[in-house]
C-alpha cells in the first residue's frame, strides 16, 4: 500500500506541476502582473486560480460522501476553525512573499524541477525560513 501511495502522490504532483507550468505560474513576471491590480493588470491567472478552486471544491464534496480515501485509512482534513494571530501573521507573510517574489510554494518547487533559477533561490529561502520557524516556534 505504501508504494502505491507514493506512486499516486508522485502522479498527483506531476499533474499539479504540469498545470502550474501550462498556466504560467512559473513566470514571476506574469504572477506579479496578476497581483498588480493598480498597474498593468494581467487577469490571466484568475483562470488558473478558478480552476484550482473548482477542483478543490469537487474533491472536498466527494470526500464528504466517502468513508475513507482509496489509499489510506482516513482523510486528513483540517480540524482548526479558529482564526488566530499565527494564521493571520502566516497569511500576511505568505502574501508578502508572493507579492515580492512572484512565487508561492507550489510553483517555486515546480520551478526548481524546471531549472528556473529564481525559483531555486526562492525555494532555498523558503526552506531556510521553515527551519528557522521550527527552531523558534513555541511548544504546543
Secondary structure as UniProt FT lines:
FT   HELIX           2..22
FT   TURN            23..26
FT   HELIX           28..35
FT   TURN            37..38
FT   TURN            43..44
FT   HELIX           45..65
FT   TURN            70..71
FT   HELIX           85..101
FT   HELIX           105..114
FT   HELIX           117..136
//
